[in-house]
């Protein structure tokens, strides 16, 4: 049960980071949005590596 909650929390966190990146890109400055999307991609790759690949 704890594993499921941890995965759900990670996915919700990734969604929030992605949404904030889109906000930065569309409302503030496109360069900030691009940087935010790179951060989102790195966090998603880290989530896949830690959550699924490394066991």
MODELLER restraints for C-alpha pairs under 7 A, 6 or more apart:
rsr = mdl.restraints
at = mdl.atoms
rsr.add(forms.Gaussian(group=physical.xy_distance, feature=features.Distance(at['CA:14:A'], at['CA:40:A']), mean=6.77, stdev=0.5))
rsr.add(forms.Gaussian(group=physical.xy_distance, feature=features.Distance(at['CA:14:A'], at['CA:44:A']), mean=6.93, stdev=0.5))
rsr.add(forms.Gaussian(group=physical.xy_distance, feature=features.Distance(at['CA:17:A'], at['CA:40:A']), mean=6.32, stdev=0.5))
rsr.add(forms.Gaussian(group=physical.xy_distance, feature=features.Distance(at['CA:18:A'], at['CA:37:A']), mean=6.66, stdev=0.5))
rsr.add(forms.Gaussian(group=physical.xy_distance, feature=features.Distance(at['CA:18:A'], at['CA:40:A']), mean=5.95, stdev=0.5))
rsr.add(forms.Gaussian(group=physical.xy_distance, feature=features.Distance(at['CA:21:A'], at['CA:33:A']), mean=4.90, stdev=0.5))
rsr.add(forms.Gaussian(group=physical.xy_distance, feature=features.Distance(at['CA:21:A'], at['CA:36:A']), mean=4.61, stdev=0.5))
rsr.add(forms.Gaussian(group=physical.xy_distance, feature=features.Distance(at['CA:21:A'], at['CA:37:A']), mean=5.89, stdev=0.5))
rsr.add(forms.Gaussian(group=physical.xy_distance, feature=features.Distance(at['CA:22:A'], at['CA:33:A']), mean=5.81, stdev=0.5))
rsr.add(forms.Gaussian(group=physical.xy_distance, feature=features.Distance(at['CA:24:A'], at['CA:32:A']), mean=5.78, stdev=0.5))
rsr.add(forms.Gaussian(group=physical.xy_distance, feature=features.Distance(at['CA:24:A'], at['CA:33:A']), mean=4.89, stdev=0.5))
rsr.add(forms.Gaussian(group=physical.xy_distance, feature=features.Distance(at['CA:25:A'], at['CA:31:A']), mean=6.69, stdev=0.5))
rsr.add(forms.Gaussian(group=physical.xy_distance, feature=features.Distance(at['CA:25:A'], at['CA:32:A']), mean=5.75, stdev=0.5))
rsr.add(forms.Gaussian(group=physical.xy_distance, feature=features.Distance(at['CA:25:A'], at['CA:33:A']), mean=3.48, stdev=0.5))
rsr.add(forms.Gaussian(group=physical.xy_distance, feature=features.Distance(at['CA:25:A'], at['CA:34:A']), mean=6.67, stdev=0.5))
